[in-house]
Amino acid sequence: MGSFIEILLAVLIPPVGVFLRSGCGLEFWLCLLLTFLGYVPGMVYAIWVLTK
């Protein structure tokens, strides 16, 4: 159930989904940057991080 919520948050608010999985590390900051540059790249990266 936890991964479903993380994936849902990764679609709605990508950095939050990554933050729940990895904390405030490099993956979070990269996701935040990608989300600022464009919503879709941030979402794709967040889903990739959560499923790898």
Distance bins in CASP14 RR format, pairs under 12 A and 6 or more apart:
PFRMAT RR
TARGET T0000
AUTHOR 0000-0000-0000
RMODE 2
METHOD distances of the structure
MODEL  1
1 7 0 0 0 0 0 1 0 0 0 0 0
1 8 0 0 0 0 0 1 0 0 0 0 0
2 8 0 0 0 0 1 0 0 0 0 0 0
2 9 0 0 0 0 0 1 0 0 0 0 0
2 10 0 0 0 0 0 1 0 0 0 0 0
2 17 0 0 0 0 0 1 0 0 0 0 0
2 20 0 0 0 0 1 0 0 0 0 0 0
2 21 0 0 0 0 1 0 0 0 0 0 0
2 50 0 0 0 0 0 1 0 0 0 0 0
3 9 0 0 0 0 0 1 0 0 0 0 0
3 10 0 0 0 0 0 1 0 0 0 0 0
3 17 0 0 0 0 0 1 0 0 0 0 0
3 20 0 0 0 0 1 0 0 0 0 0 0
3 21 0 0 0 0 1 0 0 0 0 0 0
3 47 0 0 0 0 0 1 0 0 0 0 0
3 49 0 0 0 0 0 1 0 0 0 0 0
3 50 1 0 0 1 0 0 0 0 0 0 0
3 51 0 0 0 0 1 0 0 0 0 0 0
4 10 0 0 0 0 0 1 0 0 0 0 0
4 11 0 0 0 0 0 1 0 0 0 0 0
4 17 0 0 0 0 0 1 0 0 0 0 0
4 20 0 0 0 0 0 1 0 0 0 0 0
4 50 0 0 0 0 0 1 0 0 0 0 0
4 51 0 0 0 0 0 1 0 0 0 0 0
5 11 0 0 0 0 0 1 0 0 0 0 0
5 12 0 0 0 0 0 1 0 0 0 0 0
5 13 0 0 0 0 0 1 0 0 0 0 0
5 16 0 0 0 0 0 1 0 0 0 0 0
5 17 0 0 0 0 1 0 0 0 0 0 0
5 20 1 0 0 1 0 0 0 0 0 0 0
5 21 0 0 0 0 0 1 0 0 0 0 0
5 50 0 0 0 0 0 1 0 0 0 0 0
6 12 0 0 0 0 0 1 0 0 0 0 0
6 13 0 0 0 0 0 1 0 0 0 0 0
6 14 0 0 0 0 0 1 0 0 0 0 0
6 15 0 0 0 0 0 1 0 0 0 0 0
6 16 0 0 0 0 1 0 0 0 0 0 0
6 17 1 0 1 0 0 0 0 0 0 0 0
6 18 0 0 0 0 1 0 0 0 0 0 0
6 19 0 0 0 0 1 0 0 0 0 0 0
6 20 1 0 1 0 0 0 0 0 0 0 0
6 21 1 0 1 0 0 0 0 0 0 0 0
6 22 0 0 0 0 0 1 0 0 0 0 0
6 23 0 0 0 0 0 1 0 0 0 0 0
6 46 0 0 0 0 1 0 0 0 0 0 0
6 47 0 0 0 0 1 0 0 0 0 0 0
6 49 0 0 0 0 1 0 0 0 0 0 0
6 50 1 0 1 0 0 0 0 0 0 0 0
6 51 0 0 0 0 1 0 0 0 0 0 0
7 13 0 0 0 0 0 1 0 0 0 0 0
7 14 0 0 0 0 0 1 0 0 0 0 0
7 16 0 0 0 0 0 1 0 0 0 0 0
7 17 0 0 0 0 1 0 0 0 0 0 0
7 18 0 0 0 0 0 1 0 0 0 0 0
7 20 0 0 0 0 0 1 0 0 0 0 0
7 21 0 0 0 0 0 1 0 0 0 0 0
7 43 0 0 0 0 0 1 0 0 0 0 0
7 46 0 0 0 0 1 0 0 0 0 0 0
7 47 1 0 0 1 0 0 0 0 0 0 0
7 48 0 0 0 0 0 1 0 0 0 0 0
7 49 0 0 0 0 0 1 0 0 0 0 0
7 50 1 0 1 0 0 0 0 0 0 0 0
7 51 1 0 0 1 0 0 0 0 0 0 0
8 14 0 0 0 0 0 1 0 0 0 0 0
8 16 0 0 0 0 0 1 0 0 0 0 0
8 17 0 0 0 0 1 0 0 0 0 0 0
8 20 0 0 0 0 0 1 0 0 0 0 0
8 43 0 0 0 0 0 1 0 0 0 0 0
8 46 0 0 0 0 0 1 0 0 0 0 0
8 47 0 0 0 0 0 1 0 0 0 0 0
8 50 0 0 0 0 0 1 0 0 0 0 0
9 15 0 0 0 0 1 0 0 0 0 0 0
9 16 1 0 1 0 0 0 0 0 0 0 0
9 17 1 0 1 0 0 0 0 0 0 0 0
9 18 0 0 0 0 1 0 0 0 0 0 0
9 19 0 0 0 0 1 0 0 0 0 0 0
9 20 1 0 0 1 0 0 0 0 0 0 0
9 21 0 0 0 0 1 0 0 0 0 0 0
9 31 0 0 0 0 0 1 0 0 0 0 0
9 43 0 0 0 0 0 1 0 0 0 0 0
9 46 0 0 0 0 1 0 0 0 0 0 0
9 47 0 0 0 0 0 1 0 0 0 0 0
9 49 0 0 0 0 0 1 0 0 0 0 0
9 50 0 0 0 0 1 0 0 0 0 0 0
10 16 1 0 0 1 0 0 0 0 0 0 0
10 17 1 0 1 0 0 0 0 0 0 0 0
10 18 1 0 0 1 0 0 0 0 0 0 0
10 19 0 0 0 0 0 1 0 0 0 0 0
10 20 0 0 0 0 1 0 0 0 0 0 0
10 21 0 0 0 0 1 0 0 0 0 0 0
10 22 0 0 0 0 0 1 0 0 0 0 0
10 27 0 0 0 0 0 1 0 0 0 0 0
10 28 0 0 0 0 0 1 0 0 0 0 0
10 31 0 0 0 0 1 0 0 0 0 0 0
10 34 0 0 0 0 0 1 0 0 0 0 0
10 35 0 0 0 0 0 1 0 0 0 0 0
10 39 0 0 0 0 0 1 0 0 0 0 0
10 42 0 0 0 0 1 0 0 0 0 0 0
10 43 1 0 0 1 0 0 0 0 0 0 0
10 44 0 0 0 0 1 0 0 0 0 0 0
10 45 0 0 0 0 1 0 0 0 0 0 0
10 46 1 1 0 0 0 0 0 0 0 0 0
10 47 1 0 1 0 0 0 0 0 0 0 0
10 48 0 0 0 0 1 0 0 0 0 0 0
10 49 1 0 0 1 0 0 0 0 0 0 0
10 50 1 0 1 0 0 0 0 0 0 0 0
10 51 0 0 0 0 1 0 0 0 0 0 0
11 17 0 0 0 0 1 0 0 0 0 0 0
11 18 0 0 0 0 0 1 0 0 0 0 0
11 35 0 0 0 0 0 1 0 0 0 0 0
11 39 0 0 0 0 0 1 0 0 0 0 0
11 40 0 0 0 0 0 1 0 0 0 0 0
11 42 0 0 0 0 0 1 0 0 0 0 0
11 43 1 0 0 1 0 0 0 0 0 0 0
11 44 0 0 0 0 0 1 0 0 0 0 0
11 46 0 0 0 0 1 0 0 0 0 0 0
11 47 1 0 0 1 0 0 0 0 0 0 0
11 50 0 0 0 0 0 1 0 0 0 0 0
12 35 0 0 0 0 0 1 0 0 0 0 0
12 39 0 0 0 0 0 1 0 0 0 0 0
12 42 0 0 0 0 0 1 0 0 0 0 0
12 43 0 0 0 0 1 0 0 0 0 0 0
12 46 0 0 0 0 0 1 0 0 0 0 0
12 47 0 0 0 0 0 1 0 0 0 0 0
13 19 0 0 0 0 1 0 0 0 0 0 0
13 20 0 0 0 0 0 1 0 0 0 0 0
13 31 0 0 0 0 0 1 0 0 0 0 0
13 32 0 0 0 0 0 1 0 0 0 0 0
13 35 0 0 0 0 1 0 0 0 0 0 0
13 39 0 0 0 0 1 0 0 0 0 0 0
13 42 0 0 0 0 0 1 0 0 0 0 0
13 43 0 0 0 0 1 0 0 0 0 0 0
13 46 0 0 0 0 1 0 0 0 0 0 0
14 20 0 0 0 0 0 1 0 0 0 0 0
14 21 0 0 0 0 0 1 0 0 0 0 0
14 27 0 0 0 0 0 1 0 0 0 0 0
14 28 0 0 0 0 1 0 0 0 0 0 0
14 30 0 0 0 0 0 1 0 0 0 0 0
14 31 1 0 1 0 0 0 0 0 0 0 0
14 32 0 0 0 0 1 0 0 0 0 0 0
14 33 0 0 0 0 0 1 0 0 0 0 0
14 34 1 0 0 1 0 0 0 0 0 0 0
14 35 1 0 1 0 0 0 0 0 0 0 0
14 36 0 0 0 0 0 1 0 0 0 0 0
14 37 0 0 0 0 0 1 0 0 0 0 0
14 38 0 0 0 0 1 0 0 0 0 0 0
14 39 1 0 0 1 0 0 0 0 0 0 0
14 40 0 0 0 0 1 0 0 0 0 0 0
14 41 0 0 0 0 1 0 0 0 0 0 0
14 42 1 0 1 0 0 0 0 0 0 0 0
14 43 1 0 1 0 0 0 0 0 0 0 0
14 44 0 0 0 0 1 0 0 0 0 0 0
14 45 1 0 0 1 0 0 0 0 0 0 0
14 46 1 1 0 0 0 0 0 0 0 0 0
14 47 0 0 0 0 1 0 0 0 0 0 0
14 48 0 0 0 0 0 1 0 0 0 0 0
14 49 0 0 0 0 1 0 0 0 0 0 0
14 50 0 0 0 0 1 0 0 0 0 0 0
15 21 0 0 0 0 0 1 0 0 0 0 0
15 22 0 0 0 0 0 1 0 0 0 0 0
15 23 0 0 0 0 0 1 0 0 0 0 0
15 24 0 0 0 0 0 1 0 0 0 0 0
15 25 0 0 0 0 0 1 0 0 0 0 0
15 27 0 0 0 0 1 0 0 0 0 0 0
15 28 1 0 0 1 0 0 0 0 0 0 0
15 29 0 0 0 0 1 0 0 0 0 0 0
15 30 0 0 0 0 1 0 0 0 0 0 0
15 31 1 0 1 0 0 0 0 0 0 0 0
15 32 1 0 1 0 0 0 0 0 0 0 0
15 33 0 0 0 0 1 0 0 0 0 0 0
15 34 0 0 0 0 1 0 0 0 0 0 0
15 35 1 0 1 0 0 0 0 0 0 0 0
15 36 0 0 0 0 1 0 0 0 0 0 0
15 39 0 0 0 0 0 1 0 0 0 0 0
15 42 1 0 0 1 0 0 0 0 0 0 0
15 43 0 0 0 0 0 1 0 0 0 0 0
15 45 0 0 0 0 1 0 0 0 0 0 0
15 46 1 0 0 1 0 0 0 0 0 0 0
15 49 0 0 0 0 0 1 0 0 0 0 0
15 50 0 0 0 0 0 1 0 0 0 0 0
16 22 0 0 0 0 0 1 0 0 0 0 0
16 23 0 0 0 0 0 1 0 0 0 0 0
16 24 0 0 0 0 0 1 0 0 0 0 0
16 28 0 0 0 0 1 0 0 0 0 0 0
16 31 0 0 0 0 1 0 0 0 0 0 0
16 32 0 0 0 0 1 0 0 0 0 0 0
16 35 0 0 0 0 1 0 0 0 0 0 0
16 42 0 0 0 0 0 1 0 0 0 0 0
16 43 0 0 0 0 0 1 0 0 0 0 0
16 46 0 0 0 0 1 0 0 0 0 0 0
16 50 0 0 0 0 0 1 0 0 0 0 0
17 23 0 0 0 0 1 0 0 0 0 0 0
17 27 0 0 0 0 0 1 0 0 0 0 0
17 28 0 0 0 0 1 0 0 0 0 0 0
17 31 0 0 0 0 1 0 0 0 0 0 0
17 32 0 0 0 0 0 1 0 0 0 0 0
17 35 0 0 0 0 0 1 0 0 0 0 0
17 42 0 0 0 0 0 1 0 0 0 0 0
17 43 0 0 0 0 0 1 0 0 0 0 0
17 45 0 0 0 0 0 1 0 0 0 0 0
17 46 1 0 1 0 0 0 0 0 0 0 0
17 47 0 0 0 0 1 0 0 0 0 0 0
17 49 0 0 0 0 1 0 0 0 0 0 0
17 50 1 0 0 1 0 0 0 0 0 0 0
17 51 0 0 0 0 0 1 0 0 0 0 0
18 24 0 0 0 0 1 0 0 0 0 0 0
18 25 0 0 0 0 1 0 0 0 0 0 0
18 26 0 0 0 0 0 1 0 0 0 0 0
18 27 1 0 1 0 0 0 0 0 0 0 0
18 28 1 0 1 0 0 0 0 0 0 0 0
18 29 0 0 0 0 1 0 0 0 0 0 0
18 30 0 0 0 0 1 0 0 0 0 0 0
18 31 1 0 1 0 0 0 0 0 0 0 0
18 32 0 0 0 0 1 0 0 0 0 0 0
18 33 0 0 0 0 0 1 0 0 0 0 0
18 34 0 0 0 0 0 1 0 0 0 0 0
18 35 0 0 0 0 1 0 0 0 0 0 0
18 42 0 0 0 0 1 0 0 0 0 0 0
18 43 0 0 0 0 0 1 0 0 0 0 0
18 44 0 0 0 0 0 1 0 0 0 0 0
18 45 1 0 0 1 0 0 0 0 0 0 0
18 46 1 0 1 0 0 0 0 0 0 0 0
18 47 0 0 0 0 1 0 0 0 0 0 0
18 48 0 0 0 0 1 0 0 0 0 0 0
18 49 1 0 1 0 0 0 0 0 0 0 0
18 50 1 0 0 1 0 0 0 0 0 0 0
18 51 0 0 0 0 0 1 0 0 0 0 0
18 52 0 0 0 0 0 1 0 0 0 0 0
19 25 0 0 0 0 1 0 0 0 0 0 0
19 27 0 0 0 0 1 0 0 0 0 0 0
19 28 1 0 1 0 0 0 0 0 0 0 0
19 29 0 0 0 0 1 0 0 0 0 0 0
19 30 0 0 0 0 0 1 0 0 0 0 0
19 31 0 0 0 0 1 0 0 0 0 0 0
19 32 0 0 0 0 1 0 0 0 0 0 0
19 35 0 0 0 0 0 1 0 0 0 0 0
19 46 0 0 0 0 1 0 0 0 0 0 0
19 49 0 0 0 0 0 1 0 0 0 0 0
19 50 0 0 0 0 0 1 0 0 0 0 0
20 27 0 0 0 0 0 1 0 0 0 0 0
20 28 0 0 0 0 1 0 0 0 0 0 0
20 31 0 0 0 0 0 1 0 0 0 0 0
20 46 0 0 0 0 0 1 0 0 0 0 0
20 49 0 0 0 0 0 1 0 0 0 0 0
20 50 0 0 0 0 1 0 0 0 0 0 0
21 27 1 0 0 1 0 0 0 0 0 0 0
21 28 0 0 0 0 1 0 0 0 0 0 0
21 31 0 0 0 0 0 1 0 0 0 0 0
21 46 0 0 0 0 1 0 0 0 0 0 0
21 47 0 0 0 0 0 1 0 0 0 0 0
21 48 0 0 0 0 0 1 0 0 0 0 0
21 49 1 0 0 1 0 0 0 0 0 0 0
21 50 1 0 1 0 0 0 0 0 0 0 0
21 51 0 0 0 0 0 1 0 0 0 0 0
21 52 0 0 0 0 0 1 0 0 0 0 0
22 28 1 0 1 0 0 0 0 0 0 0 0
22 29 0 0 0 0 0 1 0 0 0 0 0
22 30 0 0 0 0 0 1 0 0 0 0 0
22 31 0 0 0 0 1 0 0 0 0 0 0
22 32 0 0 0 0 0 1 0 0 0 0 0
22 45 0 0 0 0 0 1 0 0 0 0 0
22 46 0 0 0 0 0 1 0 0 0 0 0
22 49 1 0 0 1 0 0 0 0 0 0 0
22 50 0 0 0 0 1 0 0 0 0 0 0
22 52 0 0 0 0 0 1 0 0 0 0 0
23 29 0 0 0 0 0 1 0 0 0 0 0
23 31 0 0 0 0 0 1 0 0 0 0 0
23 32 0 0 0 0 0 1 0 0 0 0 0
23 49 0 0 0 0 0 1 0 0 0 0 0
24 30 0 0 0 0 0 1 0 0 0 0 0
24 31 0 0 0 0 0 1 0 0 0 0 0
24 32 0 0 0 0 0 1 0 0 0 0 0
25 31 0 0 0 0 1 0 0 0 0 0 0
25 32 0 0 0 0 0 1 0 0 0 0 0
25 49 0 0 0 0 0 1 0 0 0 0 0
26 32 0 0 0 0 0 1 0 0 0 0 0
26 33 0 0 0 0 0 1 0 0 0 0 0
26 45 0 0 0 0 0 1 0 0 0 0 0
26 49 0 0 0 0 0 1 0 0 0 0 0
27 33 0 0 0 0 0 1 0 0 0 0 0
27 34 0 0 0 0 0 1 0 0 0 0 0
27 42 0 0 0 0 0 1 0 0 0 0 0
27 45 0 0 0 0 1 0 0 0 0 0 0
27 46 0 0 0 0 1 0 0 0 0 0 0
27 48 0 0 0 0 1 0 0 0 0 0 0
27 49 1 0 1 0 0 0 0 0 0 0 0
27 50 0 0 0 0 1 0 0 0 0 0 0
27 52 0 0 0 0 1 0 0 0 0 0 0
28 34 0 0 0 0 0 1 0 0 0 0 0
28 35 0 0 0 0 0 1 0 0 0 0 0
28 42 0 0 0 0 0 1 0 0 0 0 0
28 45 0 0 0 0 0 1 0 0 0 0 0
28 46 0 0 0 0 1 0 0 0 0 0 0
28 49 0 0 0 0 1 0 0 0 0 0 0
28 50 0 0 0 0 0 1 0 0 0 0 0
29 35 0 0 0 0 0 1 0 0 0 0 0
29 36 0 0 0 0 0 1 0 0 0 0 0
29 42 0 0 0 0 0 1 0 0 0 0 0
29 45 0 0 0 0 0 1 0 0 0 0 0
29 49 0 0 0 0 0 1 0 0 0 0 0
30 36 0 0 0 0 0 1 0 0 0 0 0
30 37 0 0 0 0 0 1 0 0 0 0 0
30 41 0 0 0 0 0 1 0 0 0 0 0
30 42 0 0 0 0 1 0 0 0 0 0 0
30 45 1 0 0 1 0 0 0 0 0 0 0
30 46 0 0 0 0 1 0 0 0 0 0 0
30 48 0 0 0 0 0 1 0 0 0 0 0
30 49 0 0 0 0 1 0 0 0 0 0 0
31 37 0 0 0 0 0 1 0 0 0 0 0
31 38 0 0 0 0 0 1 0 0 0 0 0
31 39 0 0 0 0 0 1 0 0 0 0 0
31 41 0 0 0 0 1 0 0 0 0 0 0
31 42 1 0 1 0 0 0 0 0 0 0 0
31 43 0 0 0 0 1 0 0 0 0 0 0
31 44 0 0 0 0 1 0 0 0 0 0 0
31 45 1 0 1 0 0 0 0 0 0 0 0
31 46 1 0 1 0 0 0 0 0 0 0 0
31 47 0 0 0 0 0 1 0 0 0 0 0
31 48 0 0 0 0 1 0 0 0 0 0 0
31 49 1 0 0 1 0 0 0 0 0 0 0
31 50 0 0 0 0 0 1 0 0 0 0 0
32 38 0 0 0 0 0 1 0 0 0 0 0
32 39 0 0 0 0 0 1 0 0 0 0 0
32 41 0 0 0 0 0 1 0 0 0 0 0
32 42 0 0 0 0 1 0 0 0 0 0 0
32 45 0 0 0 0 1 0 0 0 0 0 0
32 46 0 0 0 0 1 0 0 0 0 0 0
33 41 0 0 0 0 1 0 0 0 0 0 0
33 42 0 0 0 0 1 0 0 0 0 0 0
33 45 0 0 0 0 1 0 0 0 0 0 0
33 46 0 0 0 0 0 1 0 0 0 0 0
34 40 0 0 0 0 1 0 0 0 0 0 0
34 41 1 0 1 0 0 0 0 0 0 0 0
34 42 1 1 0 0 0 0 0 0 0 0 0
34 43 0 0 0 0 1 0 0 0 0 0 0
34 44 0 0 0 0 1 0 0 0 0 0 0
34 45 1 0 1 0 0 0 0 0 0 0 0
34 46 0 0 0 0 1 0 0 0 0 0 0
34 47 0 0 0 0 0 1 0 0 0 0 0
34 48 0 0 0 0 0 1 0 0 0 0 0
34 49 0 0 0 0 0 1 0 0 0 0 0
35 41 1 0 0 1 0 0 0 0 0 0 0
35 42 1 0 1 0 0 0 0 0 0 0 0
35 43 1 0 0 1 0 0 0 0 0 0 0
35 44 0 0 0 0 0 1 0 0 0 0 0
35 45 0 0 0 0 1 0 0 0 0 0 0
35 46 1 0 0 1 0 0 0 0 0 0 0
36 42 0 0 0 0 1 0 0 0 0 0 0
37 43 0 0 0 0 0 1 0 0 0 0 0
37 44 0 0 0 0 0 1 0 0 0 0 0
37 45 0 0 0 0 0 1 0 0 0 0 0
38 44 0 0 0 0 0 1 0 0 0 0 0
38 45 0 0 0 0 0 1 0 0 0 0 0
39 45 0 0 0 0 0 1 0 0 0 0 0
39 46 0 0 0 0 0 1 0 0 0 0 0
40 46 0 0 0 0 0 1 0 0 0 0 0
40 47 0 0 0 0 0 1 0 0 0 0 0
41 47 0 0 0 0 0 1 0 0 0 0 0
41 48 0 0 0 0 0 1 0 0 0 0 0
42 48 0 0 0 0 1 0 0 0 0 0 0
42 49 0 0 0 0 1 0 0 0 0 0 0
42 50 0 0 0 0 0 1 0 0 0 0 0
43 49 0 0 0 0 0 1 0 0 0 0 0
43 50 0 0 0 0 0 1 0 0 0 0 0
44 50 0 0 0 0 0 1 0 0 0 0 0
44 51 0 0 0 0 0 1 0 0 0 0 0
45 51 0 0 0 0 0 1 0 0 0 0 0
45 52 0 0 0 0 0 1 0 0 0 0 0
46 52 0 0 0 0 0 1 0 0 0 0 0
END
